[in-house]
Amino acid sequence: VQLVESGGGLVQPGGSVRLDCAAIGFTVGSADMSWYRQAPGKEREWVAQIKGGGYKYFADSVKDRCNIDRDNAQNHVYLELNRQKSDDTAVYYCKLFRGGSEYWGRGTQVTVSS
């Protein structure tokens, strides 16, 4: 199992970012996939989840400006975050939970700054 995140970078305040998690070694369509983030000096926090059945859940801090989706054919999971603000600056990680184990990617940095 391998997860590879991409799509981070410098984002203007108020802008949007679409992060990509490429999955290798399993099928995202039947998996519980999540995005987390870790800001400098803070603990890692959960952002969003898409269950194998398609249900989506979001943290209160992002629920009105965030979407999580997946492409079963390409085996990718995406996180879109809109109306970005400085508090969104963090390293964003993709996580698979399966069979009682967690699998993490290495993360992609998002920096919100003008």
C-alpha positions, 0 to 999 in steps of 0.5 A: 500500500502506498499513498502519494499526495500532490497539489499543494503550493502557495495559495492566495487568501480567498483562493482554492486548492485541490489536493490529489492522493494517488493510491497504489496497492488497493482500490479507493472505491471500497476504502475509507479514505481521509485527509488530515493536516498539520500546521506548524507547532500544532497536532495533526487534525482530521479534515475530511473523510469519504467512506467506502459507501460514499458518505462524506464527513467534514471537520467543522472548521472546513465543512462549508468550504470543502469537498472530498471526492474520489475517482475510482477509475484512476484510483485517486482521492481528492480534497478541494478547499475553497476560500482559503485563509492563513489558518489553512496553512499546513502539510496535508496528508492522505490516510487509508484505514483498513483492517485495523491499520492506518496507512499514511502518505508523506504529505503535501504542503499548502501555504496560504499567503499573499 
